[in-house]
Every structure is written in C-alpha cells, then in structure tokens.
Amino acid sequence: MELFGEQLAFGAAFFLLLALALALAFEFVNGFHDTANAVATVIYTNTLKPVYAVVWSGCWNLIGVLLSSGAVAYSVVALLPVELVLNAGSGAGFAMIFSLLVSAIIWNVGTWYLGLPASSSHTLFGSIIGVGVANSIMAGKGWEAGVNWGKAQDIGLALVVSPLVGFICSALVLLLLKLIVRREDLYKAPEGKEPPPLWIRLCLILTCTGVSYAHGSNDGQKGMGLIMLILVGLVPGAFALNMATAPEASQKTIMQLQQVVSAVQPLAGSTTLSQPDAQQELSSFISPTPTGAAKFSNRTYAAILSESQFIVSNLTKSASIKEIPTSERTTLRTDIYVVDEAVGKILKKGLVKDDATKKTLGDTKKSLDSLTKYIPIWVKVAVALALGCGTMIGWKRIVVTVGEKIGKAHLTYAQGFSAEIVAYATIQAADIYAAPVSTTHVLSSGIAGTMAANGSGLQRDTLISILLAWVLTLPVCVFLGATLFSAALYVTFHIFGIH
C-alpha cells in the first residue's frame, strides 16, 4: 500500500492510520474538554449565545494551531526516552505511541464525563512518564533512566506555577480594575438572559478570542509533536527530514557545521571516535541519568566532531535535502538529532565558557532544528480541524462547572474579563519559552482568584473535586501509561511480531 509516497506493508499502513486517528482523537477530546474553559465566561455573562461562542472559539483555536511555531510540540517529544524517539517505527515505538494516546484519551473523557476541568497537559505529561519508566525498567536500566528528568522538571514547574499565576494575577487584575474603572455595571452579575452593555461585550469577546487562540497555539502543538513522531517512525523517507528546506539553507547549515568542527577540534584533544561510536556517545550524553548530571568529557566533543563531519559529508553529496537518497534519511536524521540535542544540553548547562564557541553552537542548533523539528502545514490543518471540531461538541459539562460551581455567586463581567486576560497572557508567555501549560488550570484558577478577591466565596465541594482531579491526574496517567505500554509491547512483539 502506498502512503505519503512510500510503499508500506498492510500491517505498517494499518498501524500508521490507526496512530494518526488516535492522535487526532486526542486533539478532538482536548477541544471539548479544555476549550470549554475559554467560552465559559462569555456564555455565563450572556455575552454570546452558546452556539455562537463555541463556534467562535473553535475558529480561533484553529487559527492558533495554524500560526503556532511548533516549539512546544518538540518540547513534549524531548521528554520521551531517546531510544524510543530514534526508533519510533519499532515495536516499542508503536507501543509507546498507542499507550500515550489511549491513556490520555481515557482520562480526559472520564474527567469530562464527571464535569471536572482536569488538565490535558498533565494527562499527557503523566502518560509520557509512565511509558518512559516502564520502558526503562523492562530494559533493566532502573526507573531513573526512563525520562528526561531535566526537561520533566522544567515542564512540571510550568504546570505547577501557571495555576498560581492565574489565581494571584486574576485577583490583582480585578482589584486594579475596581480602582481604575468606576463603572458599576462592570461589577454586576448578569440579570436573566439580558446581555451586558456593548463595550463590556466587546471586551469579553476579545478576551475569549485571545484565550481560544492561545489554547490552540499551545495545546494543539502537543498533538502535532506526537503525529510527527508517528510519521518519522513509519514513513521516514518522507518525514525524517524537512523536504521543504531550501538549498541555500542546507548550504548555510554545512558552513555552520564546519565552524563547529573548527571550534570543537581543539577541545576534543587527541580523542577520535568512529561515526557509530560517536552516535552512541551522544545518545548516552543526552539521555537522563539518576543524578541528572551531564556525562561530559573530551569524548563528547570528539563525538560532536565526528558526527558533524559525517553530517557535512552527507549534506555535501546532494544539492538539496530532496536529493538525499531515501535509504539514508533516517540515519542522517538520527545523527542530526543527537548533535542538536547534545549542543542544546551543553549550552543549557553552561558547559562552554567561550562566547564565540557558544554563538557558533547556538547558530548551528537553530539550523539543525529547522531540518528535523518542523511541522508540515497539512499536520497543522488536521490538528486544527480536530481541535476546532472538538470545541464545538460536548462543551457543556465543563462550562457548567466553571461558570456555576467554582464561586458561590454568579460570575460578573469584570471577573470573567480578569480571568481570561490573565489566562491569555500566561499561555502566550509559555509559548515564547516553549513550555506546555494547562489552559484549564490557569483559567479555572483565575476564576477562583477573582471570586476570592471579590469576597464572593468559593464552593468547597467543587474545589475539592477539582483539586482531587488535579492531584490524581499525574499518578493515574503514569499508571495508565506504564500499564498500557507493557500490554502494547506484548501485543506488538508476540502477536504481530514487530520488533
């Protein structure tokens, strides 16, 4: 069967289509689970009728996905074990992809059914940790080596801090509004089905638009990263490298890698490594360790030197990326990936002190990123449509919780505006730093913050349920991810014979 220009066996084609369908299903569920938070304020302040609010939000989610950079997508992928990322088309790669997606969908649908605004980001984060730990234990390496704990710490910090930012900043924005804007109608709850004054409606529609756009640009990328992992693993000839790379950009990368060779040659000393040994050395360097410390030595520089020379040699043989033989693209992608990640780790940990060398490595990393960390436009469109359609279906359960059950009093116009403007700003800031954050956590925390600042009171039972869902999401999804990975690994090995 021919898919994406490659001939695939029926089994591989079936797994590819099933994996893509599951990834889009995850984004569809994400749409009606998470985006409901964005429309809760405009619906409960009578700013927009539900059908218009949901369609409007869905459209801006779609736009947010289409205009996203892709940085968050690969930030999520960086959490996964290196050997599974590099061998996504293996039996273990299949098991990883299916267990991640199925466990995330199960938890998201379950919390949606109960009307609990739990986090899709936490869900995916927990599933990745479960898969990584299970893979490491089954390989006899111990649980510590299963996840990129440095990256996990960064993402975990963003997920923990963002709700606090939502709560505190939304409360402060509301108090600031009360000091500056002396309009009583802004601080009143809606009466019946009467819409607010036009200027208030416009403000609330604007903030709903911002949150919907930001949600699409951040959350939509999580599905993109998984889809690219699937495509690179199963149809590497078409997706291992960015076929849209211009010949000029390829030549620029070659020149930058030559500068890297000149810069690291003195640092490598007399150490020399063959290309396979260099690849293994860099894979070990970028893999997590129990202490989180980088295993850094002259061999690391020697490995970067060898791999850079190998990449230059392969890129030089062809006038453009498209002309690189299909059979060589997977190996070249692996070499680019390990050099890219190793350089990133060296720069992040400040292991290079010379400014000129740091600049050379930083510029080269950006060029290498463009060769492998890319998102085709059709992937963005598919994810955007899945997320947008999901937004338009099944939104009501979460909206009722956010709009009616967090505070003891009805949501006022000012509270809705304050919570949404902070949510938009927080998610956009997270995009800049490629940090996946939870729209659910930020916005529901923001509404709770405005209720507290306004003296409206908080509904204890609802808050306990939401906090319980937040607390349970991570451990439950770790367990689900690990269990499903183990089961999927057995199925792919013993039933389908994929190794």
Secondary structure, DSSP 8 states (H G I E B T S, - for coil): -EETTEE--HHHHHHHHHHHHHHHHHHHHHHHHHTHHHHHHHHHTTSS-HHHHHHHHHHHHHHHHHT--SHHHHHHHTTS-HHHHHTTTSHHHHHHHHHHHHHHHHHHHHHHHTT----HHHHHHHHHHHHHHHHHHHTTS-GGGGS-HHHHHHHHHHHHHHHHHHHHHHHHHHHHHHHH---GGGGS---TT----HHHHHHHHHHHHHHHHHHHHHHHHHHHHHHHHHHHHH-HHHHSS-TT--HHHHHHHHHHHHHHHHHHHHHHTT----HHHHHHHHHHHHS--TT-----SHHHHHHHHHHHHHHHHHHHTSSSGGGS-HHHHHHHHHHHHHHHHHHHHHHHTT----HHHHHHHHHHHHHHHHHHS---HHHHHHHHHHHHHHHTSS-HHHHHIIIIISBSS---HHHHHHHHHHHHHHHHHHHHTT----HHHHHHHHHHHHHHHHT--B-HHHHHHHHHHHHHHHHHHHHHHHHHHHHHHHIIIIIS---
